[in-house]
Amino acid sequence: MQERAEATKGRILNAAFHEFAKFGLAGARVDRIASSASANKRAIYEYFGNKAELFDIVVVDSLWRSAAAIPERWDDVPRYVSDIYDYFADNPDLLRLNLWRQLERPEAAPGEVDFYRRCIASLGAARPDLSSAQAVDLFAVVWSIHHSWLLAPRALQLAEGAEAWGAGRMKLHRASMVESLRLLTGEAAASGGTRAHGQA
């Protein structure tokens, strides 16, 4: 019984993630989530509460999953930046979910502050030379670097003279982001290399 319940929760979270990434909180529909998860709406409300509460849970769950997928490299920040950039470039639904979260639900979700406190504590342990404020500022830059290409206005891209940012241009942009963090932190060049968006 417990295994069945956990399996249902997992399907609901997965379906909710894709629904919220596509439609945001306001546009998402609980009945579509239930249908995609092969579950009933009652199970969603029973396990996760209302739609807004489910959205918060999905956001926090995505943070922990992202952190688990990207090994911390505070001893090599440029490499860490390249890993973060690649992960989110390969998972655009995460980017969309983050943008919806900032637009529609900017207040901190339950458990979200705990996630960032854990991250800042880890950074502080690796870099005791940083003050608390410096650690927060560095983490903010490192963790948000993956939004740079998505938030670049279309007009800015066209101002360069290119019709579209293809794989080659994305490769150059990624290298620029990594170099920016290398200069900011004063670290040696990253060993992560530069790959085009979407390449392994």
Steps between C-alpha positions, in 0.01 A plus 500: 500500500779740594693419182191566292445834672862602443476401134186713464671796668794466264277500192309802629820696566634418155174595329470817707855601414430486127158667538638789703803540274272532199212705639621656825299500821199693369470309174558152640201274550472238769287277281774491233755413767279220627445365150873508415583330829230234461368613836185669625472859617416386850843335529669827402318698767555225757874470441596856406223744592367762260651600166718776648635265766574240233684765297718585802579134557596454134729806514683378810520145367654630177762691699610190688502289184709759320747520787526120511571489126774767507797423726614804698838629386571798721870423457452559125223756453543536121457124462198511730349777289551298183331198660202709612470665160506167318250336734239771459563534127421129473191539723312807370185411696694583818575844364137559414386383845747740665372790294137422580594478867663846493205654316208339676619393844806702605453439872712224650339158494512274807832320495655732242689710754635179656635395162690825450626503857648157437662625182646810664629294792673266257655792316607658828670178609688481169585872496546619860663817365160625387262692723140388517397780263779415257400134503138589422607735220732243344236229516244734344727563202609138460154349532330753270757488220291244312228760442728730303423361155129456567454855626701662221241702304439393145583857395841470666569182307395664174712806577802278458396444142424130533162362400496256789726374774594157374719238662821678405388830650377327814841341539663843493244637747563215741874561480443868575296418808766263631773757432300767682489287813867415464584870500257573783648235726859534380525126438696314237323408179239230541575149390142439386556611141234658284229306327210612289154527650341156512816301434628234740 
